[in-house]
Amino acid sequence: MAHVGKQDINKGVANRSYTETLSASAEFGANGACSASADVQTRFRQWTMPAATVKARDRGTAPAAVENAAATADPPRSGSSSRIRRGIMIILGIHTNHDASAALFDNYRMVSAVALERLTRIKSDGYRYPAEAVEECLAIAGLRREDVDVIALPRSEFAPKYFKRQAWWSRAKADGEGRVDLFRQMALHLGAAPDTIFDVKLWLDDHGFSPSTRVHFYNHHNAHALGALFHTDWSDALIYTADGYGDRVNASARQFKDGKLTALWGDDRDGLKLLGYEGARSSIGQLYLEVTAALGFKPLRHEGKVLGLAAWGKPVFAPELRANYTVDALGRTHGKMRLKDLRRRLQEMVKSAPREDVAASVQSVLEDVVLEAVGNILQRHPAKALGLAGGVFANVKLNQRLAERFPFDELFVYPAMSDAGIAAGGVLEFLLQRDGLPAWLGRRYRFGALYYGRDFDADAEDAFRAAGAYAEYVGDPAAEAARRIAEGAIVGTFLGPMEYGPRALGARSIMARAIDRSINDTLNKRLDRTEFMPFAPVVRIERYAEVFELPKSLVYPANFMTTTCDVKPAWRDKVPAVTHVDGTARPQLISRGQNRVYWDILDEYEKLTGLPVLINTSFNVHEEPIINAPVECVRALKDRRVDLVVTQGAIWSFAG
């Protein structure tokens, strides 16, 4: 197909090719040459390791839409010492702000990835070193801290003791716990490299890592963007990120074309500016956070509730709010109001109108601003595909609108789109700088299944029995589970490792029939939830086209529940529990290779009922993260949150 976008209307305006490096700008081209400083080039050479191209560890057969994607990675090896002797580099990515997380890579292969909240059971836990997540990732891989070769760290907030120097007048700017923002210090020191400001050796010693461990400080939005490119096989794409802000930037745009990855804007050239810095007032993600708070919800947690409310309201305030934002020809957003004035106005709106109308107004503005921004970028930089990351793109309706507005071949939202995903993105940035773009591109692979937590299958049965649970059925559970669901049972799944990202994708899901809208109230009551959206549907990938108006461009992201689509009119009354008031749904497409038991339950259910769709909602109660370990699953079953739990070889209850 033709590129999305028009002929460049201003050939006199061009952005030089730019990719963030450790401390200098660099251009990565098709030949892999790097124009960075000699010091950076030396460090690249030191970090370059032999790379074997072999088949990735089997995480399940990819769905038809992605089965031809490249899947090269390093094979698993037993024993930490053999990894090091054979030249395999162990790289640990860490994110320390809200939604803290860790991700462990064996060169290009992601071995484990865990959000801190899943271990501490505190929703969106963070603003600290995620020790529990780090230890969990290492334990999954059978490694220790001294086995780690490289750590990818954010340029975020750290304790003051780790700073070799601070701008004297900025010391009072530390937050209430005395944390100091590293990237801000870099800006105040006129772009100084982080290792000239930050005491790496002290940090490594305090956290139990070897003094020889290398530390790479990654760019926030580059870490978002690289995940959205690495897990595709595209040759021509726009990569767009947007969130509240990170590294003093709230959005970024990158062009991938002709073997080059070019940061158009939103990189360190913008983040390190001292003059002309607009702050959070220009962030469309910040607007959504502010309305979440104004509506009485918890920001950085309940934005999904705002999206659910929006479909029930009228965007009566949209013109007023939209007037606060302009989008320039490059696609950058600019806000006029100070944040305190915006907060006050949102509070006035909430007092004077139904909250559904306020939510609808902000949702309308979000969609309009992002659509204009992407459209303006495409005017100058046409692209065949669109990669998205950052918390703004947790907004599944926005993602649908983007696919409808622009005829991309494919749109992909990085599944861990929030800041929980940048621990992995930071590792990808290090690998890019170590190996160069051609080698990095050659190691790309599409996601199949997203199960990167600990596999508790061997422990689950003992945990259920120890708690007094009863195995109602022993053997392959699919047919029996489908029968019980058809009779009205609410069934939880505890199948293999936990999911990566915010969505339950079958490993830690709750399944129920979608034929009765009243189940939304029933199930929400059992889970102590207050939701304004229907539950999401799950459907076998072979059957989605019968039920959903899902364009080909959205098939890949729909594997991970990162977009909505229209439910076909003939099906809206057949599956009302998963159809929103606006006629949309947020489907998960599942292939048998991703999760055999989960797929088989759907298959058996359709044989019984003629219906290919079931409810899939996350296995958690209100204000708790999705369950992780057997103890949490047992507690949910005992508390009657679900009627039954399906494991790989049995169906459990407390009814026996």
Beta strands, then each sheet from edge to edge (+ up, - down):
strand 1: 19-20
strand 2: 25-26
strand 3: 54-55
strand 4: 72-73
strand 5: 90-95
strand 6: 101-106
strand 7: 109-115
strand 8: 150-154
strand 9: 157-158
strand 10: 180-181
strand 11: 214-218
strand 12: 236-246
strand 13: 249-257
strand 14: 260-265
strand 15: 325-327
strand 16: 333-335
strand 17: 385-389
strand 18: 410-413
strand 19: 470-474
strand 20: 491-493
strand 21: 509-513
strand 22: 536-540
strand 23: 548-549
strand 24: 565-567
strand 25: 584-585
strand 26: 588-590
strand 27: 613-618
strand 28: 644-646
strand 29: 650-653
sheet 1: 1+ 2-
sheet 2: 3+ 4-
sheet 3: 7+ 6- 5+ 8+ 11+
sheet 4: 9+ 10-
sheet 5: 14+ 13- 12+ 17+ 18+
sheet 6: 15+ 16-
sheet 7: 19+ 29- 28+ 20+ 21- 27+ 22- 26-
sheet 8: 23+ 24- 25+
end
